[in-house]
Amino acid sequence: LNLGGIAVESALEGKDASGNTVGYVLNSLSNDSYGGVVKISVGLKEDGTVTGIEFLEISDTPGLGLKAKEPDFKDQYVGKNADALSVKKGGGAGETEINAISGATITSSAVTNAVNAALYYVHNCINQ
């Protein structure tokens, strides 16, 4: 799946001992980060709820964009389930929003767009 500057590179299905689908791991990317491409792995429950994200590749500025790798930022995605998430500057993010990293809104948006690619894939390509 390629949606312009964002894409899903791979999707794996997780199954329990009985063979029931319990979730997915998707590797997605955004070409629009401050340092270029950002690649992440997104874990999602079967219903599309994010269980976590991990970085596979990011080349952003130390002390700014690289703060995306810290739990304060990346753990915001856990438990979110929406068609798409948006980035909010200045704090106070709502249910479908992610608080931007201060001074690194471009990075925050790029990571969120990569998560959105995974959400889109699960909601529209798998669970339809």
Buried (B, 14 or more C-beta within 10 A) or exposed (E): BEBEBBBBBEBEEBEEEEEEEEBBBBBBBBBBBBBEBBBBBBBBBBEBBBBBBEBBEBEBEEEBBBBBBEEEBBEBBEEBBBEEBBBBEEEEBEEEBBBBBEEBBBBBBBBBBBBBBBBBBBBEEBEE
